Amino acid sequence: KFAARQPDGEWAVDWPELERVVRLSVRFLDDVIEVNPYPLPEIDETVKANRRIGLGVMGWADLLFRMGVPYDSQAALDLGGRLMAFIEEKAHDQSAKLAEERGPFPNWSRSIYQSQRALRNSTVTTIAPTGTISMIAGCSSGVEPAFAIAFTHKVGDRVLPFINHVFEQVTRERGFHSEALMEEIARRGVVHDLAAVPEDVQRVFVTAHEVPFEWHVRHQAAFQHYTDNGVSKTINLPNSATIDDVARAYLLAWQLGCLGITVFRDGCKEGVLHLGTKMAEKREAGPAAAVAPAPPAAVKPRPRSLQGRTYRVETPLGTAFVVVNENGDGEPFEVFVSVGKAGSDTMAVAEAMGRLISLTLRMPSPLSPKRRLEEVIGQLSGIGGGRPLGFGPGRVLSLPDGIARVLAEHGGQAKVEEAPAAAGPAAKLTAGDMCPECGQATFVYEEGCKKCYGCGFNEC
């Protein structure tokens, strides 16, 4: 809103318009204090005794886009400091004029400002989080870099797509706009390494996960220096960030005079912002996935090698072999289940259970892997089948029940007592596939055809 094209074609801040809006906003916010209904008299008294207001900004990244200034540059820091200093000066001047007109805030004489020019408000400026509000306003959030050039925002059951309007304007102005390009941007979310986008445009349109954390912290400090209250700013770190990286971010924030800091390591929590607007195609995002992974990338990647144990357990579907692998910290990481022959329905069911258990262990969760494994055991234990195996404590009700027993043994919760192997004709019944007619694991291949020992169904 406050970027204006100059006669020479360049873009610059419209300082007179910015001053007009700042002064109008300060008066408006002070009026809000008077008309607001407060639930308790004590709150009403406290609010009006200090008359705190918080005039802030949003759309900072869009302004940089429009002016052709990369977020991670000294030019951006200089402009940010100049912009906020201007807002601070004009906002305080307007608050002082309101104090002359309406009187200073009642606690003025007891404040740190008592020896200075009287103000109507004890605090005037702030940088608040404006995530949802900025979406409604159609601009970037606060002083954050753009999360993505294109992204989706999930609100309840709805998925809302957003494409940066400044980027689209630039593509038309520079003559490289095409529907194919816009679809690719919508799919990837970023413009880095796109041959159709000029290099200088790629340099300007950087996103939060492409900006080194040092520039995040420096931006916060640049605005904090001219802001009465705290500055809301997220310091984005890549998923590969270490404890030392977080420590360096905190230390730099302290050295530069920030009042607080929020650090977020990408992928540590499943959020509501997703790169690109075509969620079903995120798996094919290529290099962009390494910059800002979509939710599927939040699943912990599998290391090249893992160590674990293999357990054998007799089940109604046959002898099951359960492999439990652990990460380097001794936490369960993945589970493999094998029963019957490859290509059989029994094996397919076993493999599916192993995959789902592994996914549960690798998905983002506030629960530890061990705690998650306990929940899996609780869900699988006691599931009954058509032909339980064994007697007493070693009785196995079904394949899921057998897997739960093995996982409980691995977690140290219980000692598995093996069910006795069947003898005679029954031995054949424990090694079959699932019958498509009766569903029992008694479907075997004998004498050149498949037949069921349970119901007599055959495919001969």
C-alpha positions in Angstrom: 0.0 0.0 0.0 2.8 2.4 0.8 5.0 1.6 -2.2 4.7 4.1 -5.0 6.2 4.1 -8.5 8.5 7.0 -9.2 8.7 9.0 -12.5 11.9 7.1 -13.3 9.9 3.8 -13.0 11.5 2.8 -9.7 9.5 2.0 -6.5 9.9 3.9 -3.2 8.0 4.3 0.1 5.2 6.8 0.0 6.3 8.6 3.2 3.5 11.3 3.2 0.8 8.7 2.9 2.4 6.6 5.6 2.5 9.5 8.0 -1.2 10.3 7.3 -2.2 6.7 8.1 0.0 6.5 11.2 -1.5 9.6 12.7 -5.1 8.5 11.9 -4.4 5.1 13.3 -3.1 6.4 16.6 -6.2 8.5 17.1 -8.4 5.6 16.2 -6.7 3.2 18.6 -7.0 5.7 21.4 -10.7 6.1 20.7 -11.1 2.3 20.9 -10.0 2.4 24.5 -12.9 4.7 25.3 -15.7 2.8 23.5 -14.5 -0.8 24.5 -16.8 -2.5 27.0 -14.7 -4.1 29.7 -16.0 -7.1 31.7 -14.7 -5.9 35.1 -14.3 -2.4 36.6 -10.7 -3.3 37.6 -9.9 -4.0 34.0 -11.5 -0.8 32.9 -9.5 1.2 35.5 -6.2 -0.4 34.6 -6.6 0.0 30.8 -7.5 3.6 31.1 -4.8 4.4 33.6 -2.1 3.4 31.1 -3.9 3.6 27.7 -1.6 1.2 26.0 -2.0 0.9 22.2 -0.1 -1.1 19.7 0.3 0.3 16.2 2.2 -2.2 14.1 2.9 -3.2 10.5 2.3 -6.2 8.2 3.1 -6.7 4.5 6.8 -6.0 5.0 7.9 -8.9 2.7 5.5 -7.7 0.0 7.0 -4.2 0.2 10.5 -5.6 -0.2 9.2 -7.7 -3.2 7.7 -4.6 -4.8 10.8 -2.6 -4.3 13.1 -5.4 -5.5 15.0 -5.7 -2.3 16.0 -9.3 -1.0 14.9 -10.0 2.5 18.4 -11.3 3.4 20.3 -8.2 2.6 21.7 -5.2 4.4 19.5 -2.9 2.2 16.4 -4.6 3.7 17.7 -4.1 7.3 18.4 -0.4 6.6 15.0 0.1 5.0 13.3 -1.7 7.9 15.0 0.4 10.5 14.3 3.6 8.6 10.6 2.6 8.2 10.0 1.7 11.8 11.9 4.8 13.1 9.6 6.9 10.9 6.4 5.2 12.2 7.7 5.4 15.8 8.4 9.2 15.5 5.1 10.1 13.9 3.1 7.8 16.2 4.7 9.3 19.3 4.2 12.8 18.0 0.5 12.1 17.4 0.2 10.6 20.9 1.8 13.8 22.3 -0.7 15.9 20.4 -3.6 13.8 21.8 -2.1 14.4 25.3 -2.3 18.1 24.7 -5.9 17.8 23.5 -7.2 15.1 25.9 -4.5 14.9 28.7 -1.7 12.3 29.2 -2.5 8.8 30.5 -3.2 9.0 34.3 0.0 7.1 35.3 2.2 9.5 33.3 3.8 11.0 36.4 4.8 7.6 37.7 6.2 6.3 34.4 9.7 6.2 32.9 8.5 9.0 30.5 7.7 11.6 33.2 10.7 13.8 32.3 9.9 13.8 28.6 7.1 15.2 26.4 3.8 14.0 27.7 2.1 11.2 25.8 -1.5 10.1 25.7 -0.5 6.4 25.6 2.1 4.6 27.7 3.0 2.4 24.7 2.3 3.3 21.1 3.9 0.8 18.8 4.2 -3.0 18.6 4.8 -5.7 16.0 2.0 -8.2 16.6 1.4 -11.7 15.0 -0.9 -11.1 12.1 -1.1 -14.5 10.4 -4.8 -14.8 9.7 -5.4 -11.0 9.6 -2.8 -10.6 6.9 -4.5 -13.3 4.8 -7.7 -11.4 5.0 -5.9 -8.2 4.1 -4.1 -9.9 1.2 -0.5 -9.2 2.3 2.4 -10.9 4.0 2.4 -11.4 7.8 4.0 -8.9 10.1 7.7 -8.4 9.4 8.1 -12.1 8.4 9.5 -13.2 5.1 7.0 -14.8 2.8 6.3 -18.4 3.9 6.0 -19.3 0.2 5.3 -17.7 -3.1 2.3 -20.0 -3.3 0.8 -22.0 -0.4 -2.3 -23.4 1.1 -3.9 -22.6 4.4 -6.1 -25.2 6.2 -9.1 -23.8 8.0 -11.2 -26.5 9.5 -12.1 -28.8 6.6 -11.4 -26.2 3.9 -8.1 -25.7 2.1 -7.5 -22.2 0.9 -4.9 -21.5 -1.9 -2.8 -18.3 -1.9 -0.4 -17.0 -4.6 1.7 -13.9 -4.0 0.1 -11.1 -5.9 3.3 -9.1 -6.2 5.1 -12.0 -7.9 2.2 -12.4 -10.4 2.4 -8.7 -11.2 6.2 -8.9 -11.7 5.8 -11.9 -14.1 3.5 -9.8 -16.3 5.6 -6.6 -16.1 8.8 -8.5 -17.0 7.1 -10.5 -19.7 7.7 -14.1 -18.5 4.2 -14.8 -17.3 2.6 -18.1 -18.4 -0.1 -20.3 -17.1 2.4 -23.2 -17.1 4.8 -21.3 -14.9 2.1 -20.2 -12.5 0.9 -23.8 -12.2 4.5 -24.9 -11.5 4.9 -22.2 -8.8 1.6 -23.3 -7.3 2.9 -26.8 -7.1 6.4 -26.0 -5.8 5.7 -23.0 -3.6 9.1 -21.4 -4.3 10.8 -20.0 -7.4 14.3 -21.0 -6.7 16.0 -23.0 -9.5 13.2 -22.3 -12.0 14.8 -21.6 -15.4 11.8 -19.6 -16.5 12.3 -17.0 -13.7 15.1 -14.5 -14.1 17.9 -14.8 -11.6 17.4 -11.3 -10.2 13.7 -12.2 -9.5 14.7 -15.4 -7.9 17.1 -13.5 -5.6 14.3 -11.1 -4.5 11.5 -13.6 -4.0 13.1 -15.7 -1.3 11.0 -17.4 1.3 11.2 -18.1 5.1 13.0 -21.4 4.8 15.5 -20.0 2.2 16.6 -17.1 4.5 19.4 -18.0 6.9 18.4 -17.6 10.5 20.9 -14.8 11.1 18.8 -12.6 8.8 15.6 -13.5 10.6 17.1 -12.4 13.9 18.7 -9.2 12.4 15.3 -8.2 11.0 13.6 -8.6 14.4 16.3 -6.5 16.0 16.0 -3.8 13.3 12.3 -3.3 14.1 12.7 -3.9 17.8 15.0 -0.9 18.1 12.1 1.4 17.2 9.2 -0.4 18.8 7.8 0.2 22.3 6.5 -3.3 22.9 7.9 -6.6 21.8 8.3 -7.7 18.2 6.5 -10.9 17.1 8.8 -12.8 14.8 9.5 -16.5 14.1 13.1 -17.5 13.6 12.9 -20.3 11.0 15.5 -23.1 11.2 15.8 -26.0 8.8 15.0 -29.5 9.9 18.7 -30.2 10.1 19.3 -27.5 12.7 21.3 -28.6 15.7 21.2 -27.5 19.4 24.2 -25.3 18.7 22.2 -23.5 15.8 19.4 -22.8 18.2 21.9 -21.5 20.8 23.5 -19.2 18.2 20.1 -17.8 17.3 19.3 -17.0 21.0 22.7 -15.5 21.6 22.5 -13.3 18.5 19.0 -12.1 19.5 20.4 -11.2 23.0 23.4 -9.4 21.5 21.2 -7.3 19.1 18.8 -6.3 21.8 15.7 -8.3 21.0 13.1 -8.5 23.9 12.3 -12.1 23.1 12.7 -14.8 20.5 10.6 -17.6 18.9 12.6 -20.4 17.2 10.9 -23.0 15.0 12.7 -25.9 13.5 11.0 -27.0 10.4 9.2 -30.3 10.6 9.2 -30.6 14.4 5.5 -30.1 14.5 2.8 -30.6 11.9 1.3 -27.2 11.1 -1.4 -25.7 8.9 0.7 -24.0 6.3 1.7 -26.1 3.3 3.9 -25.2 0.4 2.2 -25.0 -3.0 -1.6 -25.2 -3.7 -1.8 -28.8 -5.1 -1.4 -30.9 -2.0 -1.7 -34.2 -3.8 1.4 -33.4 -5.9 3.7 -32.3 -3.1 5.6 -35.6 -3.2 7.0 -34.5 -6.6 8.1 -31.1 -5.5 11.7 -32.0 -6.1 14.3 -29.5 -4.7 11.6 -27.4 -3.1 10.9 -30.2 -0.6 14.4 -29.8 0.8 13.7 -26.1 1.3 10.3 -26.2 3.0 8.9 -29.7 3.2 5.2 -30.4 2.9 3.5 -32.6 5.5 4.6 -35.9 4.0 8.3 -34.8 4.5 7.5 -34.5 8.2 7.7 -38.3 8.6 11.2 -39.0 9.9 13.4 -40.3 7.1 14.8 -43.7 7.4 18.6 -43.9 8.1 20.7 -46.1 5.8 21.1 -48.8 8.5 19.3 -49.6 11.8 19.8 -52.3 14.4 17.0 -54.4 16.0 15.7 -57.8 17.0 13.7 -60.5 15.2 11.1 -62.4 17.1 9.2 -65.6 16.1 5.7 -66.1 17.3 3.1 -68.8 16.4 -0.2 -67.3 15.3 -3.5 -68.7 13.8 -2.2 -67.7 10.4 1.1 -69.4 10.8 4.6 -68.6 12.2 5.1 -64.9 12.2 8.5 -63.2 12.2 8.4 -59.7 13.7 11.4 -57.4 13.2 11.7 -54.3 15.6 14.4 -51.9 14.6 15.5 -49.0 16.8 17.1 -45.6 16.3 20.4 -44.7 17.8 18.7 -43.6 21.1 17.2 -47.0 21.8 13.7 -45.9 20.7 11.6 -48.2 18.4 11.7 -46.8 14.9 10.1 -49.4 12.5 8.4 -52.8 12.5 8.3 -55.5 9.8 5.9 -58.5 10.0 6.2 -61.5 7.8 3.7 -64.4 7.7 3.2 -67.0 5.0 4.5 -66.9 1.4 5.3 -63.8 -0.6 2.4 -62.8 -2.8 -0.2 -64.3 -0.5 -3.1 -62.3 1.1 -1.8 -63.3 4.5 1.6 -61.8 3.8 -0.1 -58.6 2.4 -2.0 -58.2 5.7 1.1 -58.8 7.8 3.1 -56.3 5.7 0.4 -53.7 5.9 0.3 -53.9 9.7 4.1 -53.5 9.9 3.9 -50.4 7.7 1.2 -48.8 9.7 3.0 -49.4 13.0 6.2 -48.0 11.5 4.3 -44.9 10.2 2.9 -44.4 13.7 6.4 -44.5 15.2 7.8 -42.1 12.5 5.0 -39.5 12.4 5.4 -36.2 14.3 3.8 -36.6 17.8 4.1 -35.2 21.3 4.4 -38.8 22.5 7.7 -40.6 22.6 8.2 -43.6 20.3 8.0 -45.9 23.3 4.8 -44.3 24.4 3.4 -44.6 20.9 4.4 -48.3 20.8 2.5 -48.8 24.0 -0.6 -47.3 22.4 -0.2 -49.7 19.4 0.0 -52.6 21.8 -3.1 -51.5 23.5 -5.0 -51.4 20.2 -3.8 -54.8 18.9 -4.0 -56.8 22.2 -7.0 -59.0 22.6 -8.3 -58.8 19.0 -10.0 -62.2 18.5 -9.9 -64.3 15.4 -11.8 -67.3 14.1 -9.2 -69.9 15.3 -7.3 -69.0 18.4 -4.0 -70.9 18.9 -2.8 -72.5 22.1 -4.1 -72.5 25.7 -3.7 -70.5 28.9 -1.3 -67.6 29.1 0.3 -68.5 25.8 -3.0 -68.5 23.9 -2.8 -66.3 20.8 -6.1 -65.0 19.6 -5.1 -63.7 16.2 -2.2 -62.3 14.2 -2.7 -58.8 15.6 -2.8 -60.3 19.1 0.5 -62.2 18.4 2.2 -59.0 17.1 1.1 -57.1 20.3 2.6 -59.8 22.4 5.9 -59.5 20.6 5.9 -55.7 20.9 5.1 -56.0 24.6 8.1 -58.3 25.1 10.4 -56.0 23.1 9.3 -53.0 25.3 9.9 -55.0 28.5 6.2 -55.0 29.4 5.7 -58.8 29.3 7.4 -62.1 28.5 5.8 -63.9 25.7 4.9 -67.6 26.3 4.8 -69.4 23.0 1.7 -71.2 22.0 2.4 -74.9 21.4 2.7 -75.8 17.7 -0.2 -77.7 16.3 0.3 -81.4 15.5 -1.1 -83.8 12.9 -3.7 -82.5 10.4 -4.1 -79.2 12.3 -0.5 -78.3 11.3 -1.6 -77.8 7.8 -4.3 -75.3 8.9 -1.8 -72.9 10.3 0.1 -72.4 7.1 -2.6 -71.5 4.7 -3.6 -68.3 2.9 -6.9 -66.5 3.6 -9.8 -68.1 1.9 -11.8 -65.7 -0.4 -15.0 -67.6 0.6 -14.9 -68.1 4.4 -12.0 -65.8 5.3 -10.2 -68.5 7.3 -6.4 -69.0 6.9 -7.0 -72.5 5.5 -6.6 -71.8 1.8 -3.7 -73.9 0.5 -2.1 -74.9 -2.8 -2.1 -78.6 -3.2 -2.1 -81.0 -6.1 -2.0 -78.3 -8.7 -4.9 -76.2 -7.4 -5.9 -74.0 -4.5 -8.5 -75.3 -2.0 -9.8 -74.4 1.5 -9.7 -77.0 4.3 -12.3 -74.9 6.2 -15.2 -74.6 3.8 -14.2 -76.7 0.8 -14.0 -73.8 -1.6 -11.5 -74.4 -4.5 -10.1 -72.8 -7.6 -9.3 -76.1 -9.4 
